[in-house]
Structure formats: C-alpha cells, structure tokens
Amino acid sequence: MVVRSDRGNVLDWRKSSISGASGECVEVAPWRALVLVRDSRAPERGEMELSRERWHGLLTCIRAGRCDVLPRLR
C-alpha cells in the first residue's frame, strides 16, 4: 500500500551509497514496526509500508537476483 503523508519530512531517510550521483534510487526509513520505502526522485508521491519481515524477504530476493526487472546479460 502506498501512503501519502507528512511523516516523510521528519523521518531519517537513507539512500543506498550505490546510487551515486544519479540519485535514481529508493530511500528507506524505519517507522514504528514498519520499514517505509519511497522513490528518491519523487518523495511527494508517498511511501510503501512494509513489515520488517517483508522488508527482509525483499532484501533476500534482491540479493539472490530473483527480483531483477531486466534479464541478466551473460
């Protein structure tokens, strides 16, 4: 679920250091029992709320290469 709120202004948002100068990345912030995720280029569009369990599941999927949008080139 994507939620639009003003809480994004007071949270400690973190962006991956791998995004570099392009800034094309997502930002994450812990909030209560959730992890919030937003587009760093359009934070006004809202945040996605994930439970900590779902967040860790997503990270596991990404690290295993199962969440790639584009097919891997070999």
PDB file of N, H, CA, C and O in Angstrom:
ATOM      1  N   MET A   1       0.840  -1.172   0.000  1.00  0.00           N
ATOM      2  CA  MET A   1       0.000   0.000   0.000  1.00  0.00           C
ATOM      3  C   MET A   1       0.885   1.234   0.000  1.00  0.00           C
ATOM      4  O   MET A   1       1.853   1.298   0.758  1.00  0.00           O
ATOM      5  N   VAL A   2       0.577   2.198  -0.822  1.00  0.00           N
ATOM      6  H   VAL A   2      -0.209   2.146  -1.438  1.00  0.00           H
ATOM      7  CA  VAL A   2       1.297   3.466  -0.864  1.00  0.00           C
ATOM      8  C   VAL A   2       0.487   4.488  -0.082  1.00  0.00           C
ATOM      9  O   VAL A   2      -0.709   4.666  -0.310  1.00  0.00           O
ATOM     10  N   VAL A   3       1.157   5.146   0.832  1.00  0.00           N
ATOM     11  H   VAL A   3       2.129   5.001   1.018  1.00  0.00           H
ATOM     12  CA  VAL A   3       0.505   6.113   1.710  1.00  0.00           C
ATOM     13  C   VAL A   3       1.139   7.475   1.494  1.00  0.00           C
ATOM     14  O   VAL A   3       2.363   7.601   1.460  1.00  0.00           O
ATOM     15  N   ARG A   4       0.307   8.486   1.350  1.00  0.00           N
ATOM     16  H   ARG A   4      -0.688   8.383   1.378  1.00  0.00           H
ATOM     17  CA  ARG A   4       0.823   9.853   1.286  1.00  0.00           C
ATOM     18  C   ARG A   4       0.632  10.486   2.650  1.00  0.00           C
ATOM     19  O   ARG A   4      -0.463  10.474   3.212  1.00  0.00           O
ATOM     20  N   SER A   5       1.716  11.038   3.171  1.00  0.00           N
ATOM     21  H   SER A   5       2.605  11.047   2.714  1.00  0.00           H
ATOM     22  CA  SER A   5       1.623  11.648   4.492  1.00  0.00           C
ATOM     23  C   SER A   5       2.710  12.690   4.644  1.00  0.00           C
ATOM     24  O   SER A   5       3.570  12.840   3.777  1.00  0.00           O
ATOM     25  N   ASP A   6       2.663  13.407   5.751  1.00  0.00           N
ATOM     26  H   ASP A   6       1.964  13.285   6.456  1.00  0.00           H
ATOM     27  CA  ASP A   6       3.712  14.381   6.033  1.00  0.00           C
ATOM     28  C   ASP A   6       4.777  13.813   6.955  1.00  0.00           C
ATOM     29  O   ASP A   6       5.713  14.525   7.317  1.00  0.00           O
ATOM     30  N   ARG A   7       4.659  12.552   7.344  1.00  0.00           N
ATOM     31  H   ARG A   7       3.898  11.974   7.050  1.00  0.00           H
ATOM     32  CA  ARG A   7       5.658  11.980   8.246  1.00  0.00           C
ATOM     33  C   ARG A   7       7.007  11.824   7.572  1.00  0.00           C
ATOM     34  O   ARG A   7       8.028  11.710   8.251  1.00  0.00           O
ATOM     35  N   GLY A   8       7.029  11.817   6.225  1.00  0.00           N
ATOM     36  H   GLY A   8       6.200  11.909   5.674  1.00  0.00           H
ATOM     37  CA  GLY A   8       8.279  11.685   5.493  1.00  0.00           C
ATOM     38  C   GLY A   8       9.256  12.806   5.770  1.00  0.00           C
ATOM     39  O   GLY A   8      10.464  12.635   5.609  1.00  0.00           O
ATOM     40  N   ASN A   9       8.747  13.946   6.182  1.00  0.00           N
ATOM     41  H   ASN A   9       7.765  14.085   6.313  1.00  0.00           H
ATOM     42  CA  ASN A   9       9.607  15.093   6.456  1.00  0.00           C
ATOM     43  C   ASN A   9      10.383  14.958   7.753  1.00  0.00           C
ATOM     44  O   ASN A   9      11.404  15.624   7.920  1.00  0.00           O
ATOM     45  N   VAL A  10       9.937  14.126   8.672  1.00  0.00           N
ATOM     46  H   VAL A  10       9.107  13.585   8.536  1.00  0.00           H
ATOM     47  CA  VAL A  10      10.585  14.034   9.975  1.00  0.00           C
ATOM     48  C   VAL A  10      11.344  12.727  10.179  1.00  0.00           C
ATOM     49  O   VAL A  10      11.955  12.532  11.230  1.00  0.00           O
ATOM     50  N   LEU A  11      11.319  11.844   9.213  1.00  0.00           N
ATOM     51  H   LEU A  11      10.823  12.003   8.359  1.00  0.00           H
ATOM     52  CA  LEU A  11      11.979  10.555   9.346  1.00  0.00           C
ATOM     53  C   LEU A  11      13.429  10.627   8.893  1.00  0.00           C
ATOM     54  O   LEU A  11      13.824  11.539   8.167  1.00  0.00           O
ATOM     55  N   ASP A  12      14.210   9.657   9.331  1.00  0.00           N
ATOM     56  H   ASP A  12      13.889   8.916   9.921  1.00  0.00           H
ATOM     57  CA  ASP A  12      15.612   9.555   8.950  1.00  0.00           C
ATOM     58  C   ASP A  12      15.719   8.672   7.707  1.00  0.00           C
ATOM     59  O   ASP A  12      15.985   7.474   7.813  1.00  0.00           O
ATOM     60  N   TRP A  13      15.511   9.264   6.530  1.00  0.00           N
ATOM     61  H   TRP A  13      15.296  10.237   6.443  1.00  0.00           H
ATOM     62  CA  TRP A  13      15.546   8.525   5.275  1.00  0.00           C
ATOM     63  C   TRP A  13      16.987   8.221   4.903  1.00  0.00           C
ATOM     64  O   TRP A  13      17.869   9.070   5.033  1.00  0.00           O
ATOM     65  N   ARG A  14      17.217   6.986   4.433  1.00  0.00           N
ATOM     66  H   ARG A  14      16.501   6.296   4.328  1.00  0.00           H
ATOM     67  CA  ARG A  14      18.552   6.574   3.989  1.00  0.00           C
ATOM     68  C   ARG A  14      18.472   6.120   2.543  1.00  0.00           C
ATOM     69  O   ARG A  14      17.509   5.480   2.121  1.00  0.00           O
ATOM     70  N   LYS A  15      19.522   6.473   1.789  1.00  0.00           N
ATOM     71  H   LYS A  15      20.304   6.993   2.132  1.00  0.00           H
ATOM     72  CA  LYS A  15      19.612   6.085   0.390  1.00  0.00           C
ATOM     73  C   LYS A  15      20.876   5.251   0.224  1.00  0.00           C
ATOM     74  O   LYS A  15      21.888   5.503   0.879  1.00  0.00           O
ATOM     75  N   SER A  16      20.811   4.273  -0.643  1.00  0.00           N
ATOM     76  H   SER A  16      19.989   4.068  -1.176  1.00  0.00           H
ATOM     77  CA  SER A  16      21.957   3.416  -0.890  1.00  0.00           C
ATOM     78  C   SER A  16      23.123   4.234  -1.436  1.00  0.00           C
ATOM     79  O   SER A  16      22.933   5.119  -2.271  1.00  0.00           O
ATOM     80  N   SER A  17      24.318   3.936  -0.965  1.00  0.00           N
ATOM     81  H   SER A  17      24.472   3.217  -0.287  1.00  0.00           H
ATOM     82  CA  SER A  17      25.509   4.626  -1.464  1.00  0.00           C
ATOM     83  C   SER A  17      25.810   4.229  -2.906  1.00  0.00           C
ATOM     84  O   SER A  17      26.551   4.933  -3.593  1.00  0.00           O
ATOM     85  N   ILE A  18      25.256   3.126  -3.371  1.00  0.00           N
ATOM     86  H   ILE A  18      24.655   2.555  -2.813  1.00  0.00           H
ATOM     87  CA  ILE A  18      25.494   2.664  -4.736  1.00  0.00           C
ATOM     88  C   ILE A  18      24.768   3.529  -5.762  1.00  0.00           C
ATOM     89  O   ILE A  18      25.081   3.455  -6.950  1.00  0.00           O
ATOM     90  N   SER A  19      23.814   4.340  -5.335  1.00  0.00           N
ATOM     91  H   SER A  19      23.560   4.400  -4.370  1.00  0.00           H
ATOM     92  CA  SER A  19      23.069   5.171  -6.279  1.00  0.00           C
ATOM     93  C   SER A  19      23.948   6.251  -6.884  1.00  0.00           C
ATOM     94  O   SER A  19      23.657   6.737  -7.977  1.00  0.00           O
ATOM     95  N   GLY A  20      25.006   6.635  -6.204  1.00  0.00           N
ATOM     96  H   GLY A  20      25.242   6.241  -5.316  1.00  0.00           H
ATOM     97  CA  GLY A  20      25.950   7.611  -6.750  1.00  0.00           C
ATOM     98  C   GLY A  20      25.323   8.949  -7.045  1.00  0.00           C
ATOM     99  O   GLY A  20      24.373   9.369  -6.384  1.00  0.00           O
ATOM    100  N   ALA A  21      25.864   9.615  -8.046  1.00  0.00           N
ATOM    101  H   ALA A  21      26.635   9.274  -8.583  1.00  0.00           H
ATOM    102  CA  ALA A  21      25.422  10.967  -8.379  1.00  0.00           C
ATOM    103  C   ALA A  21      24.084  10.984  -9.109  1.00  0.00           C
ATOM    104  O   ALA A  21      23.417  12.018  -9.143  1.00  0.00           O
ATOM    105  N   SER A  22      23.684   9.869  -9.689  1.00  0.00           N
ATOM    106  H   SER A  22      24.226   9.029  -9.662  1.00  0.00           H
ATOM    107  CA  SER A  22      22.441   9.853 -10.461  1.00  0.00           C
ATOM    108  C   SER A  22      21.221  10.080  -9.583  1.00  0.00           C
ATOM    109  O   SER A  22      20.235  10.665 -10.031  1.00  0.00           O
ATOM    110  N   GLY A  23      21.276   9.623  -8.341  1.00  0.00           N
ATOM    111  H   GLY A  23      22.077   9.148  -7.977  1.00  0.00           H
ATOM    112  CA  GLY A  23      20.160   9.811  -7.431  1.00  0.00           C
ATOM    113  C   GLY A  23      18.961   8.940  -7.725  1.00  0.00           C
ATOM    114  O   GLY A  23      17.922   9.080  -7.080  1.00  0.00           O
ATOM    115  N   GLU A  24      19.085   8.043  -8.687  1.00  0.00           N
ATOM    116  H   GLU A  24      19.929   7.929  -9.211  1.00  0.00           H
ATOM    117  CA  GLU A  24      17.973   7.166  -9.038  1.00  0.00           C
ATOM    118  C   GLU A  24      17.975   5.957  -8.120  1.00  0.00           C
ATOM    119  O   GLU A  24      18.590   4.931  -8.408  1.00  0.00           O
ATOM    120  N   CYS A  25      17.286   6.104  -7.034  1.00  0.00           N
ATOM    121  H   CYS A  25      16.786   6.938  -6.800  1.00  0.00           H
ATOM    122  CA  CYS A  25      17.322   5.062  -6.027  1.00  0.00           C
ATOM    123  C   CYS A  25      16.069   5.159  -5.169  1.00  0.00           C
ATOM    124  O   CYS A  25      15.306   6.120  -5.261  1.00  0.00           O
ATOM    125  N   VAL A  26      15.878   4.176  -4.357  1.00  0.00           N
ATOM    126  H   VAL A  26      16.498   3.395  -4.282  1.00  0.00           H
ATOM    127  CA  VAL A  26      14.828   4.257  -3.356  1.00  0.00           C
ATOM    128  C   VAL A  26      15.450   4.672  -2.035  1.00  0.00           C
ATOM    129  O   VAL A  26      16.649   4.496  -1.813  1.00  0.00           O
ATOM    130  N   GLU A  27      14.630   5.217  -1.174  1.00  0.00           N
ATOM    131  H   GLU A  27      13.657   5.360  -1.354  1.00  0.00           H
ATOM    132  CA  GLU A  27      15.048   5.576   0.174  1.00  0.00           C
ATOM    133  C   GLU A  27      14.227   4.746   1.144  1.00  0.00           C
ATOM    134  O   GLU A  27      13.074   4.412   0.870  1.00  0.00           O
ATOM    135  N   VAL A  28      14.818   4.420   2.262  1.00  0.00           N
ATOM    136  H   VAL A  28      15.754   4.692   2.485  1.00  0.00           H
ATOM    137  CA  VAL A  28      14.109   3.654   3.287  1.00  0.00           C
ATOM    138  C   VAL A  28      14.237   4.361   4.624  1.00  0.00           C
ATOM    139  O   VAL A  28      15.209   5.069   4.885  1.00  0.00           O
ATOM    140  N   ALA A  29      13.233   4.154   5.464  1.00  0.00           N
ATOM    141  H   ALA A  29      12.443   3.578   5.253  1.00  0.00           H
ATOM    142  CA  ALA A  29      13.245   4.719   6.810  1.00  0.00           C
ATOM    143  C   ALA A  29      12.467   3.800   7.738  1.00  0.00           C
ATOM    144  O   ALA A  29      11.367   3.364   7.399  1.00  0.00           O
ATOM    145  N   PRO A  30      13.021   3.503   8.895  1.00  0.00           N
ATOM    146  CA  PRO A  30      12.245   2.745   9.875  1.00  0.00           C
ATOM    147  C   PRO A  30      11.192   3.652  10.495  1.00  0.00           C
ATOM    148  O   PRO A  30      11.443   4.829  10.754  1.00  0.00           O
ATOM    149  N   TRP A  31      10.017   3.092  10.728  1.00  0.00           N
ATOM    150  H   TRP A  31       9.813   2.136  10.517  1.00  0.00           H
ATOM    151  CA  TRP A  31       8.948   3.844  11.384  1.00  0.00           C
ATOM    152  C   TRP A  31       8.085   2.854  12.149  1.00  0.00           C
ATOM    153  O   TRP A  31       7.414   2.008  11.558  1.00  0.00           O
ATOM    154  N   ARG A  32       8.111   2.968  13.453  1.00  0.00           N
ATOM    155  H   ARG A  32       8.656   3.655  13.933  1.00  0.00           H
ATOM    156  CA  ARG A  32       7.398   2.043  14.337  1.00  0.00           C
ATOM    157  C   ARG A  32       7.790   0.611  13.998  1.00  0.00           C
ATOM    158  O   ARG A  32       8.978   0.289  14.020  1.00  0.00           O
ATOM    159  N   ALA A  33       6.839  -0.254  13.688  1.00  0.00           N
ATOM    160  H   ALA A  33       5.874   0.007  13.671  1.00  0.00           H
ATOM    161  CA  ALA A  33       7.153  -1.656  13.373  1.00  0.00           C
ATOM    162  C   ALA A  33       7.288  -1.872  11.870  1.00  0.00           C
ATOM    163  O   ALA A  33       7.286  -3.012  11.404  1.00  0.00           O
ATOM    164  N   LEU A  34       7.405  -0.778  11.104  1.00  0.00           N
ATOM    165  H   LEU A  34       7.406   0.148  11.483  1.00  0.00           H
ATOM    166  CA  LEU A  34       7.431  -0.871   9.646  1.00  0.00           C
ATOM    167  C   LEU A  34       8.740  -0.356   9.077  1.00  0.00           C
ATOM    168  O   LEU A  34       9.526   0.292   9.768  1.00  0.00           O
ATOM    169  N   VAL A  35       8.960  -0.656   7.802  1.00  0.00           N
ATOM    170  H   VAL A  35       8.322  -1.183   7.240  1.00  0.00           H
ATOM    171  CA  VAL A  35      10.008  -0.027   7.018  1.00  0.00           C
ATOM    172  C   VAL A  35       9.292   0.676   5.876  1.00  0.00           C
ATOM    173  O   VAL A  35       8.530   0.058   5.132  1.00  0.00           O
ATOM    174  N   LEU A  36       9.543   1.966   5.745  1.00  0.00           N
ATOM    175  H   LEU A  36      10.163   2.468   6.349  1.00  0.00           H
ATOM    176  CA  LEU A  36       8.924   2.748   4.686  1.00  0.00           C
ATOM    177  C   LEU A  36       9.891   2.848   3.516  1.00  0.00           C
ATOM    178  O   LEU A  36      11.099   2.989   3.709  1.00  0.00           O
ATOM    179  N   VAL A  37       9.358   2.774   2.309  1.00  0.00           N
ATOM    180  H   VAL A  37       8.377   2.659   2.153  1.00  0.00           H
ATOM    181  CA  VAL A  37      10.168   2.821   1.100  1.00  0.00           C
ATOM    182  C   VAL A  37       9.549   3.864   0.176  1.00  0.00           C
ATOM    183  O   VAL A  37       8.334   3.887  -0.019  1.00  0.00           O
ATOM    184  N   ARG A  38      10.398   4.735  -0.397  1.00  0.00           N
ATOM    185  H   ARG A  38      11.385   4.717  -0.238  1.00  0.00           H
ATOM    186  CA  ARG A  38       9.893   5.741  -1.322  1.00  0.00           C
ATOM    187  C   ARG A  38      10.883   5.971  -2.455  1.00  0.00           C
ATOM    188  O   ARG A  38      12.062   5.634  -2.345  1.00  0.00           O
ATOM    189  N   ASP A  39      10.395   6.541  -3.526  1.00  0.00           N
ATOM    190  H   ASP A  39       9.437   6.815  -3.614  1.00  0.00           H
ATOM    191  CA  ASP A  39      11.219   6.907  -4.678  1.00  0.00           C
ATOM    192  C   ASP A  39      11.968   8.185  -4.319  1.00  0.00           C
ATOM    193  O   ASP A  39      11.351   9.192  -3.974  1.00  0.00           O
ATOM    194  N   SER A  40      13.289   8.148  -4.398  1.00  0.00           N
ATOM    195  H   SER A  40      13.791   7.329  -4.678  1.00  0.00           H
ATOM    196  CA  SER A  40      14.076   9.320  -4.015  1.00  0.00           C
ATOM    197  C   SER A  40      13.858  10.510  -4.951  1.00  0.00           C
ATOM    198  O   SER A  40      14.069  11.656  -4.554  1.00  0.00           O
ATOM    199  N   ARG A  41      13.441  10.248  -6.183  1.00  0.00           N
ATOM    200  H   ARG A  41      13.270   9.317  -6.506  1.00  0.00           H
ATOM    201  CA  ARG A  41      13.198  11.334  -7.133  1.00  0.00           C
ATOM    202  C   ARG A  41      11.818  11.940  -6.996  1.00  0.00           C
ATOM    203  O   ARG A  41      11.576  13.037  -7.499  1.00  0.00           O
ATOM    204  N   ALA A  42      10.906  11.249  -6.324  1.00  0.00           N
ATOM    205  H   ALA A  42      11.103  10.358  -5.915  1.00  0.00           H
ATOM    206  CA  ALA A  42       9.534  11.757  -6.192  1.00  0.00           C
ATOM    207  C   ALA A  42       8.976  11.417  -4.816  1.00  0.00           C
ATOM    208  O   ALA A  42       7.980  10.700  -4.723  1.00  0.00           O
ATOM    209  N   PRO A  43       9.595  11.914  -3.745  1.00  0.00           N
ATOM    210  CA  PRO A  43       9.122  11.568  -2.403  1.00  0.00           C
ATOM    211  C   PRO A  43       7.704  12.040  -2.109  1.00  0.00           C
ATOM    212  O   PRO A  43       7.039  11.501  -1.225  1.00  0.00           O
ATOM    213  N   GLU A  44       7.246  13.034  -2.838  1.00  0.00           N
ATOM    214  H   GLU A  44       7.787  13.472  -3.556  1.00  0.00           H
ATOM    215  CA  GLU A  44       5.890  13.552  -2.614  1.00  0.00           C
ATOM    216  C   GLU A  44       4.813  12.567  -3.060  1.00  0.00           C
ATOM    217  O   GLU A  44       3.639  12.751  -2.739  1.00  0.00           O
ATOM    218  N   ARG A  45       5.193  11.533  -3.787  1.00  0.00           N
ATOM    219  H   ARG A  45       6.147  11.383  -4.048  1.00  0.00           H
ATOM    220  CA  ARG A  45       4.211  10.548  -4.264  1.00  0.00           C
ATOM    221  C   ARG A  45       3.818   9.552  -3.189  1.00  0.00           C
ATOM    222  O   ARG A  45       2.885   8.773  -3.386  1.00  0.00           O
ATOM    223  N   GLY A  46       4.503   9.557  -2.064  1.00  0.00           N
ATOM    224  H   GLY A  46       5.261  10.190  -1.904  1.00  0.00           H
ATOM    225  CA  GLY A  46       4.125   8.699  -0.957  1.00  0.00           C
ATOM    226  C   GLY A  46       5.132   7.597  -0.679  1.00  0.00           C
ATOM    227  O   GLY A  46       6.162   7.485  -1.345  1.00  0.00           O
ATOM    228  N   GLU A  47       4.812   6.793   0.312  1.00  0.00           N
ATOM    229  H   GLU A  47       3.976   6.884   0.852  1.00  0.00           H
ATOM    230  CA  GLU A  47       5.696   5.717   0.737  1.00  0.00           C
ATOM    231  C   GLU A  47       4.978   4.382   0.690  1.00  0.00           C
ATOM    232  O   GLU A  47       3.756   4.308   0.819  1.00  0.00           O
ATOM    233  N   MET A  48       5.749   3.345   0.506  1.00  0.00           N
ATOM    234  H   MET A  48       6.741   3.405   0.401  1.00  0.00           H
ATOM    235  CA  MET A  48       5.237   1.986   0.616  1.00  0.00           C
ATOM    236  C   MET A  48       5.541   1.510   2.031  1.00  0.00           C
ATOM    237  O   MET A  48       6.651   1.712   2.522  1.00  0.00           O
ATOM    238  N   GLU A  49       4.590   0.893   2.681  1.00  0.00           N
ATOM    239  H   GLU A  49       3.688   0.729   2.282  1.00  0.00           H
ATOM    240  CA  GLU A  49       4.783   0.372   4.036  1.00  0.00           C
ATOM    241  C   GLU A  49       5.015  -1.130   3.969  1.00  0.00           C
ATOM    242  O   GLU A  49       4.198  -1.869   3.420  1.00  0.00           O
ATOM    243  N   LEU A  50       6.131  -1.573   4.529  1.00  0.00           N
ATOM    244  H   LEU A  50       6.794  -0.973   4.975  1.00  0.00           H
ATOM    245  CA  LEU A  50       6.431  -2.998   4.594  1.00  0.00           C
ATOM    246  C   LEU A  50       6.679  -3.389   6.040  1.00  0.00           C
ATOM    247  O   LEU A  50       7.323  -2.651   6.786  1.00  0.00           O
ATOM    248  N   SER A  51       6.171  -4.549   6.435  1.00  0.00           N
ATOM    249  H   SER A  51       5.648  -5.148   5.829  1.00  0.00           H
ATOM    250  CA  SER A  51       6.548  -5.061   7.754  1.00  0.00           C
ATOM    251  C   SER A  51       8.038  -5.381   7.705  1.00  0.00           C
ATOM    252  O   SER A  51       8.599  -5.549   6.622  1.00  0.00           O
ATOM    253  N   ARG A  52       8.665  -5.466   8.838  1.00  0.00           N
ATOM    254  H   ARG A  52       8.209  -5.330   9.717  1.00  0.00           H
ATOM    255  CA  ARG A  52      10.094  -5.790   8.862  1.00  0.00           C
ATOM    256  C   ARG A  52      10.354  -7.163   8.253  1.00  0.00           C
ATOM    257  O   ARG A  52      11.392  -7.374   7.627  1.00  0.00           O
ATOM    258  N   GLU A  53       9.425  -8.095   8.429  1.00  0.00           N
ATOM    259  H   GLU A  53       8.581  -7.924   8.938  1.00  0.00           H
ATOM    260  CA  GLU A  53       9.578  -9.424   7.843  1.00  0.00           C
ATOM    261  C   GLU A  53       9.537  -9.356   6.318  1.00  0.00           C
ATOM    262  O   GLU A  53      10.343  -9.993   5.639  1.00  0.00           O
ATOM    263  N   ARG A  54       8.600  -8.584   5.788  1.00  0.00           N
ATOM    264  H   ARG A  54       7.945  -8.067   6.340  1.00  0.00           H
ATOM    265  CA  ARG A  54       8.507  -8.431   4.327  1.00  0.00           C
ATOM    266  C   ARG A  54       9.731  -7.699   3.773  1.00  0.00           C
ATOM    267  O   ARG A  54      10.219  -8.031   2.693  1.00  0.00           O
ATOM    268  N   TRP A  55      10.221  -6.712   4.509  1.00  0.00           N
ATOM    269  H   TRP A  55       9.825  -6.443   5.387  1.00  0.00           H
ATOM    270  CA  TRP A  55      11.412  -5.978   4.091  1.00  0.00           C
ATOM    271  C   TRP A  55      12.606  -6.931   3.989  1.00  0.00           C
ATOM    272  O   TRP A  55      13.341  -6.908   3.001  1.00  0.00           O
ATOM    273  N   HIS A  56      12.793  -7.759   5.001  1.00  0.00           N
ATOM    274  H   HIS A  56      12.197  -7.777   5.803  1.00  0.00           H
ATOM    275  CA  HIS A  56      13.905  -8.714   4.968  1.00  0.00           C
ATOM    276  C   HIS A  56      13.714  -9.737   3.850  1.00  0.00           C
ATOM    277  O   HIS A  56      14.689 -10.162   3.232  1.00  0.00           O
ATOM    278  N   GLY A  57      12.475 -10.133   3.585  1.00  0.00           N
ATOM    279  H   GLY A  57      11.682  -9.787   4.088  1.00  0.00           H
ATOM    280  CA  GLY A  57      12.189 -11.033   2.470  1.00  0.00           C
ATOM    281  C   GLY A  57      12.530 -10.395   1.131  1.00  0.00           C
ATOM    282  O   GLY A  57      13.081 -11.053   0.247  1.00  0.00           O
ATOM    283  N   LEU A  58      12.202  -9.110   0.979  1.00  0.00           N
ATOM    284  H   LEU A  58      11.755  -8.576   1.696  1.00  0.00           H
ATOM    285  CA  LEU A  58      12.524  -8.394  -0.253  1.00  0.00           C
ATOM    286  C   LEU A  58      14.033  -8.307  -0.432  1.00  0.00           C
ATOM    287  O   LEU A  58      14.536  -8.537  -1.532  1.00  0.00           O
ATOM    288  N   LEU A  59      14.756  -7.981   0.621  1.00  0.00           N
ATOM    289  H   LEU A  59      14.347  -7.794   1.514  1.00  0.00           H
ATOM    290  CA  LEU A  59      16.217  -7.916   0.534  1.00  0.00           C
ATOM    291  C   LEU A  59      16.807  -9.263   0.141  1.00  0.00           C
ATOM    292  O   LEU A  59      17.731  -9.326  -0.669  1.00  0.00           O
ATOM    293  N   THR A  60      16.281 -10.331   0.708  1.00  0.00           N
ATOM    294  H   THR A  60      15.530 -10.280   1.367  1.00  0.00           H
ATOM    295  CA  THR A  60      16.756 -11.676   0.370  1.00  0.00           C
ATOM    296  C   THR A  60      16.525 -11.962  -1.113  1.00  0.00           C
ATOM    297  O   THR A  60      17.404 -12.501  -1.786  1.00  0.00           O
ATOM    298  N   CYS A  61      15.362 -11.608  -1.615  1.00  0.00           N
ATOM    299  H   CYS A  61      14.648 -11.171  -1.068  1.00  0.00           H
ATOM    300  CA  CYS A  61      15.025 -11.800  -3.029  1.00  0.00           C
ATOM    301  C   CYS A  61      15.963 -10.996  -3.927  1.00  0.00           C
ATOM    302  O   CYS A  61      16.458 -11.513  -4.928  1.00  0.00           O
ATOM    303  N   ILE A  62      16.203  -9.760  -3.581  1.00  0.00           N
ATOM    304  H   ILE A  62      15.801  -9.340  -2.768  1.00  0.00           H
ATOM    305  CA  ILE A  62      17.079  -8.901  -4.382  1.00  0.00           C
ATOM    306  C   ILE A  62      18.495  -9.446  -4.393  1.00  0.00           C
ATOM    307  O   ILE A  62      19.116  -9.548  -5.451  1.00  0.00           O
ATOM    308  N   ARG A  63      19.006  -9.794  -3.225  1.00  0.00           N
ATOM    309  H   ARG A  63      18.501  -9.711  -2.366  1.00  0.00           H
ATOM    310  CA  ARG A  63      20.380 -10.303  -3.137  1.00  0.00           C
ATOM    311  C   ARG A  63      20.562 -11.613  -3.897  1.00  0.00           C
ATOM    312  O   ARG A  63      21.657 -11.901  -4.381  1.00  0.00           O
ATOM    313  N   ALA A  64      19.507 -12.401  -4.004  1.00  0.00           N
ATOM    314  H   ALA A  64      18.618 -12.167  -3.611  1.00  0.00           H
ATOM    315  CA  ALA A  64      19.576 -13.674  -4.725  1.00  0.00           C
ATOM    316  C   ALA A  64      19.364 -13.491  -6.229  1.00  0.00           C
ATOM    317  O   ALA A  64      19.476 -14.453  -6.988  1.00  0.00           O
ATOM    318  N   GLY A  65      19.056 -12.259  -6.669  1.00  0.00           N
ATOM    319  H   GLY A  65      18.964 -11.477  -6.052  1.00  0.00           H
ATOM    320  CA  GLY A  65      18.855 -11.987  -8.084  1.00  0.00           C
ATOM    321  C   GLY A  65      17.500 -12.408  -8.607  1.00  0.00           C
ATOM    322  O   GLY A  65      17.309 -12.509  -9.819  1.00  0.00           O
ATOM    323  N   ARG A  66      16.560 -12.653  -7.720  1.00  0.00           N
ATOM    324  H   ARG A  66      16.715 -12.570  -6.735  1.00  0.00           H
ATOM    325  CA  ARG A  66      15.229 -13.092  -8.154  1.00  0.00           C
ATOM    326  C   ARG A  66      14.261 -11.935  -8.379  1.00  0.00           C
ATOM    327  O   ARG A  66      13.115 -12.161  -8.769  1.00  0.00           O
ATOM    328  N   CYS A  67      14.696 -10.714  -8.142  1.00  0.00           N
ATOM    329  H   CYS A  67      15.626 -10.531  -7.825  1.00  0.00           H
ATOM    330  CA  CYS A  67      13.799  -9.556  -8.289  1.00  0.00           C
ATOM    331  C   CYS A  67      14.270  -8.614  -9.384  1.00  0.00           C
ATOM    332  O   CYS A  67      13.819  -7.470  -9.449  1.00  0.00           O
ATOM    333  N   ASP A  68      15.162  -9.070 -10.240  1.00  0.00           N
ATOM    334  H   ASP A  68      15.528  -9.999 -10.188  1.00  0.00           H
ATOM    335  CA  ASP A  68      15.658  -8.207 -11.311  1.00  0.00           C
ATOM    336  C   ASP A  68      14.536  -7.888 -12.292  1.00  0.00           C
ATOM    337  O   ASP A  68      13.766  -8.766 -12.681  1.00  0.00           O
ATOM    338  N   VAL A  69      14.455  -6.627 -12.685  1.00  0.00           N
ATOM    339  H   VAL A  69      15.080  -5.913 -12.370  1.00  0.00           H
ATOM    340  CA  VAL A  69      13.453  -6.199 -13.645  1.00  0.00           C
ATOM    341  C   VAL A  69      13.895  -6.590 -15.048  1.00  0.00           C
ATOM    342  O   VAL A  69      13.085  -7.052 -15.852  1.00  0.00           O
ATOM    343  N   LEU A  70      15.155  -6.410 -15.339  1.00  0.00           N
ATOM    344  H   LEU A  70      15.814  -6.035 -14.687  1.00  0.00           H
ATOM    345  CA  LEU A  70      15.697  -6.734 -16.652  1.00  0.00           C
ATOM    346  C   LEU A  70      16.426  -8.070 -16.583  1.00  0.00           C
ATOM    347  O   LEU A  70      17.021  -8.390 -15.554  1.00  0.00           O
ATOM    348  N   PRO A  71      16.393  -8.847 -17.645  1.00  0.00           N
ATOM    349  CA  PRO A  71      17.123 -10.115 -17.630  1.00  0.00           C
ATOM    350  C   PRO A  71      18.625  -9.856 -17.519  1.00  0.00           C
ATOM    351  O   PRO A  71      19.134  -8.868 -18.049  1.00  0.00           O
ATOM    352  N   ARG A  72      19.306 -10.726 -16.847  1.00  0.00           N
ATOM    353  H   ARG A  72      18.893 -11.528 -16.417  1.00  0.00           H
ATOM    354  CA  ARG A  72      20.752 -10.578 -16.694  1.00  0.00           C
ATOM    355  C   ARG A  72      21.449 -10.892 -18.016  1.00  0.00           C
ATOM    356  O   ARG A  72      21.087 -11.836 -18.719  1.00  0.00           O
ATOM    357  N   LEU A  73      22.440 -10.093 -18.330  1.00  0.00           N
ATOM    358  H   LEU A  73      22.734  -9.327 -17.759  1.00  0.00           H
ATOM    359  CA  LEU A  73      23.249 -10.340 -19.522  1.00  0.00           C
ATOM    360  C   LEU A  73      24.421 -11.225 -19.129  1.00  0.00           C
ATOM    361  O   LEU A  73      25.063 -10.993 -18.104  1.00  0.00           O
ATOM    362  N   ARG A  74      24.696 -12.217 -19.922  1.00  0.00           N
ATOM    363  H   ARG A  74      24.175 -12.405 -20.754  1.00  0.00           H
ATOM    364  CA  ARG A  74      25.818 -13.111 -19.603  1.00  0.00           C
ATOM    365  C   ARG A  74      26.864 -13.034 -20.666  1.00  0.00           C
ATOM    366  O   ARG A  74      27.886 -13.714 -20.578  1.00  0.00           O
TER     367      ARG A  74
END
